[in-house]
């Protein structure tokens, strides 16, 4: 049984090392390709869209604000020639709202 545990631990260490190197290589590749910059730009524009809608459309309710943020983000991304799917637009908005709510909850506490 001891050999089994030892082999399992060795396998785990090797697996973690290989996974770590693979993730580093992927990160480097994506950075070189500019993908990370595009992702960061999308996230930043989503945050701006959500903040804009929160400020400009205070009388709107949840779904109306969401639609306005989707429209604003779609327009902003289009200005920069960044293409996204409707599902990605929704995910970006949801992520920005979640992040904004997290910050708000931290301020309240």
C-alpha positions as CSV (number, residue, x, y, z in Angstrom):
1,X,0.0,0.0,0.0
2,X,2.9,2.4,0.6
3,X,4.1,2.0,-2.9
4,X,0.6,2.9,-4.2
5,X,0.6,6.1,-2.1
6,X,4.1,7.0,-3.2
7,X,3.2,6.5,-6.9
8,X,0.1,8.6,-6.4
9,X,2.0,11.4,-4.8
10,X,4.7,11.3,-7.6
11,X,2.0,11.3,-10.2
12,X,0.2,14.2,-8.6
13,X,3.4,16.3,-8.4
14,X,4.3,15.5,-12.1
15,X,0.7,16.3,-13.2
16,X,0.7,19.6,-11.3
17,X,4.1,20.6,-12.8
18,X,3.1,19.7,-16.3
19,X,-0.2,21.5,-15.9
20,X,1.5,24.6,-14.5
21,X,4.0,24.7,-17.4
22,X,1.1,24.2,-19.9
23,X,-0.8,27.1,-18.4
24,X,2.2,29.3,-18.5
25,X,2.8,28.4,-22.2
26,X,-0.8,29.1,-23.0
27,X,-0.7,32.5,-21.2
28,X,2.4,33.5,-23.1
29,X,0.9,32.4,-26.4
30,X,-2.3,34.3,-25.8
31,X,-0.4,37.4,-24.7
32,X,1.7,37.3,-27.8
33,X,-1.4,37.0,-29.9
34,X,-3.1,40.0,-28.2
35,X,-6.0,37.9,-27.0
36,X,-5.6,39.0,-23.4
37,X,-5.7,42.6,-24.5
38,X,-9.0,42.0,-26.4
39,X,-10.5,40.2,-23.4
40,X,-9.4,43.0,-21.0
41,X,-10.8,45.6,-23.4
42,X,-14.1,43.7,-23.6
43,X,-14.3,43.6,-19.8
44,X,-13.5,47.2,-19.4
45,X,-16.1,48.3,-21.9
46,X,-18.7,46.1,-20.2
47,X,-17.9,47.8,-16.9
48,X,-18.2,51.2,-18.5
49,X,-21.5,50.2,-20.1
50,X,-23.0,49.0,-16.8
51,X,-21.8,52.1,-14.9
52,X,-23.2,54.3,-17.6
53,X,-26.6,52.6,-17.5
54,X,-26.7,52.7,-13.7
55,X,-26.1,56.4,-13.8
56,X,-28.1,57.5,-16.9
57,X,-31.1,55.2,-16.6
58,X,-31.9,55.3,-12.9
59,X,-35.6,55.0,-13.6
60,X,-35.3,51.8,-15.5
61,X,-35.8,48.4,-13.8
62,X,-33.5,45.4,-14.1
63,X,-34.4,44.0,-17.5
64,X,-34.6,47.5,-19.1
65,X,-31.2,48.3,-17.6
66,X,-29.8,45.0,-18.8
67,X,-31.0,45.7,-22.4
68,X,-29.6,49.2,-22.3
69,X,-26.3,48.0,-21.1
70,X,-26.3,45.3,-23.9
71,X,-27.0,47.9,-26.5
72,X,-24.4,50.3,-25.2
73,X,-21.7,47.6,-25.0
74,X,-22.6,46.3,-28.4
75,X,-22.2,49.8,-29.8
76,X,-18.9,50.4,-28.0
77,X,-17.4,47.1,-29.1
78,X,-18.5,47.8,-32.7
79,X,-16.7,51.1,-32.6
80,X,-13.4,49.2,-31.9
81,X,-14.2,46.5,-34.4
82,X,-14.5,43.8,-31.7
83,X,-16.9,41.1,-32.7
84,X,-18.9,39.2,-30.0
85,X,-21.8,36.8,-29.9
86,X,-25.0,37.7,-28.1
87,X,-24.1,35.1,-25.4
88,X,-20.7,36.7,-24.9
89,X,-22.3,40.1,-24.6
90,X,-24.6,38.7,-21.9
91,X,-21.8,37.1,-20.1
92,X,-19.8,40.4,-20.1
93,X,-22.7,42.4,-18.8
94,X,-23.4,39.8,-16.1
95,X,-19.8,39.7,-15.1
96,X,-19.6,43.5,-14.9
97,X,-22.8,43.7,-12.8
98,X,-21.5,41.0,-10.4
99,X,-18.2,42.8,-10.0
100,X,-20.0,46.1,-9.3
101,X,-22.2,44.4,-6.8
102,X,-19.2,42.9,-5.1
103,X,-17.5,46.3,-4.8
104,X,-20.8,47.8,-3.5
105,X,-21.2,45.1,-0.8
106,X,-17.6,45.7,0.3
107,X,-18.3,49.4,0.6
108,X,-21.4,48.8,2.7
109,X,-19.6,46.4,5.1
